[in-house]
Amino acid sequence: MNDIRDIAASYYPAIDRSDVEHVLGMYAENGFYNRAGIKYPDMASIRKFFVEDRQISGTHSIEGLWSDEESRTVFVTGHFDGQDRAGTPRSFGFADIWHFDEADRVSKRESYLASG
């Protein structure tokens, strides 16, 4: 069995290299993603976000990573530096809460973005 901390941490280099299939493969079939208040309630909407709608590219730096094995939850904080589709620089802090099912797949992810 993979360590859920390693699975959550694997997201950041994968998305930085635009490995969308790795990212989508992390989610359970009934996965849910809440990104800064925008809800993606199923795999079709999660796939659409990562394949068509995601507006940024760049590099994530993990600053903190904690887990609670009993609740199968991983908490990640960090910083993103990159640009949007128009080439405008983007830089912000983030916090992600990853919830895993018994098969080590993401059942729910919550992302919070800090600006300013």
BALO-827418 format. One record per residue (C-alpha): residue number from 0; residue in three letters; x, y, z. Coordinates in Angstrom, 1 decimal. Layout:
BEGIN
nr | rest | x | y | z
NUM | ALA | X | Y | Z
...
This chain:
BEGIN
nr | rest | x | y | z
0 | MET | 0.0 | 0.0 | 0.0
1 | ASN | 1.3 | 3.5 | -0.9
2 | ASP | 1.6 | 6.1 | 1.8
3 | ILE | -1.1 | 8.6 | 1.3
4 | ARG | 1.4 | 11.4 | 2.0
5 | ASP | 3.5 | 10.3 | -0.9
6 | ILE | 0.4 | 10.1 | -3.1
7 | ALA | -0.7 | 13.6 | -2.3
8 | ALA | 2.9 | 14.9 | -2.8
9 | SER | 3.1 | 13.2 | -6.2
10 | TYR | 0.4 | 15.6 | -7.5
11 | TYR | 2.5 | 18.7 | -7.5
12 | PRO | 5.4 | 17.6 | -9.8
13 | ALA | 2.8 | 15.8 | -12.0
14 | ILE | 0.7 | 18.9 | -12.5
15 | ASP | 3.8 | 21.0 | -13.0
16 | ARG | 4.8 | 18.8 | -15.9
17 | SER | 1.2 | 18.8 | -17.2
18 | ASP | 0.8 | 15.1 | -16.5
19 | VAL | -3.0 | 15.2 | -16.4
20 | GLU | -3.4 | 11.5 | -16.6
21 | HIS | -1.4 | 11.0 | -13.4
22 | VAL | -3.5 | 13.6 | -11.7
23 | LEU | -6.8 | 12.1 | -12.9
24 | GLY | -5.7 | 8.7 | -11.9
25 | MET | -5.3 | 9.8 | -8.3
26 | TYR | -9.1 | 10.4 | -8.0
27 | ALA | -11.7 | 7.8 | -7.0
28 | GLU | -14.5 | 7.3 | -9.5
29 | ASN | -16.8 | 9.3 | -7.1
30 | GLY | -14.2 | 11.9 | -6.4
31 | PHE | -15.1 | 15.5 | -5.5
32 | TYR | -12.9 | 18.6 | -5.9
33 | ASN | -13.6 | 22.0 | -4.3
34 | ARG | -11.1 | 24.6 | -5.6
35 | ALA | -11.4 | 28.0 | -4.0
36 | GLY | -15.1 | 27.7 | -3.7
37 | ILE | -15.7 | 26.2 | -7.2
38 | LYS | -17.1 | 22.7 | -6.9
39 | TYR | -16.3 | 19.8 | -9.3
40 | PRO | -18.7 | 17.1 | -8.0
41 | ASP | -17.8 | 14.2 | -10.3
42 | MET | -15.0 | 12.8 | -12.5
43 | ALA | -16.4 | 14.4 | -15.7
44 | SER | -16.2 | 17.9 | -14.2
45 | ILE | -12.8 | 17.2 | -12.6
46 | ARG | -11.5 | 16.0 | -15.9
47 | LYS | -12.9 | 19.0 | -17.7
48 | PHE | -11.2 | 21.3 | -15.3
49 | PHE | -7.8 | 19.7 | -15.6
50 | VAL | -8.0 | 19.1 | -19.4
51 | GLU | -9.8 | 22.3 | -20.6
52 | ASP | -10.3 | 24.9 | -17.9
53 | ARG | -7.2 | 25.1 | -15.8
54 | GLN | -5.8 | 28.6 | -16.4
55 | ILE | -2.3 | 28.4 | -14.9
56 | SER | 1.0 | 26.7 | -15.4
57 | GLY | 4.2 | 26.8 | -13.3
58 | THR | 5.8 | 25.3 | -10.3
59 | HIS | 4.5 | 24.3 | -6.9
60 | SER | 6.7 | 24.3 | -3.8
61 | ILE | 5.6 | 22.3 | -0.8
62 | GLU | 6.3 | 24.1 | 2.4
63 | GLY | 4.4 | 21.7 | 4.8
64 | LEU | 2.9 | 18.3 | 4.7
65 | TRP | 1.0 | 16.6 | 7.5
66 | SER | -1.3 | 13.6 | 7.7
67 | ASP | -3.9 | 12.0 | 9.9
68 | GLU | -3.8 | 8.3 | 9.1
69 | GLU | -7.0 | 7.6 | 11.1
70 | SER | -9.1 | 9.9 | 9.0
71 | ARG | -7.0 | 9.2 | 5.8
72 | THR | -6.4 | 13.0 | 5.4
73 | VAL | -3.3 | 14.8 | 4.1
74 | PHE | -2.8 | 18.5 | 4.6
75 | VAL | -0.4 | 20.4 | 2.3
76 | THR | 0.7 | 24.0 | 2.3
77 | GLY | 2.9 | 25.7 | -0.3
78 | HIS | 3.5 | 28.3 | -2.9
79 | PHE | 2.8 | 28.5 | -6.6
80 | ASP | 4.9 | 30.5 | -9.1
81 | GLY | 4.0 | 30.6 | -12.8
82 | GLN | 1.7 | 32.3 | -15.3
83 | ASP | -1.8 | 32.3 | -16.6
84 | ARG | -2.8 | 31.5 | -20.2
85 | ALA | -2.2 | 35.1 | -21.2
86 | GLY | 1.4 | 35.0 | -19.8
87 | THR | 0.6 | 37.2 | -16.8
88 | PRO | 2.8 | 36.2 | -13.8
89 | ARG | 0.9 | 34.5 | -11.0
90 | SER | 2.3 | 33.8 | -7.5
91 | PHE | 0.2 | 32.7 | -4.5
92 | GLY | 0.2 | 30.5 | -1.5
93 | PHE | -2.1 | 27.5 | -1.3
94 | ALA | -3.4 | 24.9 | 1.2
95 | ASP | -4.8 | 21.6 | 0.0
96 | ILE | -6.7 | 19.1 | 2.1
97 | TRP | -6.7 | 15.6 | 0.6
98 | HIS | -9.2 | 12.9 | 1.7
99 | PHE | -8.4 | 9.3 | 0.7
100 | ASP | -10.6 | 6.3 | 0.4
101 | GLU | -9.5 | 2.8 | 1.5
102 | ALA | -8.1 | 2.1 | -2.0
103 | ASP | -5.7 | 5.1 | -1.6
104 | ARG | -7.7 | 7.2 | -4.2
105 | VAL | -8.7 | 10.8 | -3.6
106 | SER | -12.3 | 10.9 | -2.6
107 | LYS | -12.3 | 14.6 | -1.9
108 | ARG | -9.9 | 17.4 | -2.3
109 | GLU | -10.2 | 21.0 | -1.0
110 | SER | -7.9 | 23.8 | -2.3
111 | TYR | -7.6 | 27.2 | -0.8
112 | LEU | -5.6 | 30.0 | -2.5
113 | ALA | -4.0 | 33.0 | -0.9
114 | SER | -3.3 | 36.2 | -2.8
115 | GLY | -1.8 | 39.5 | -1.9
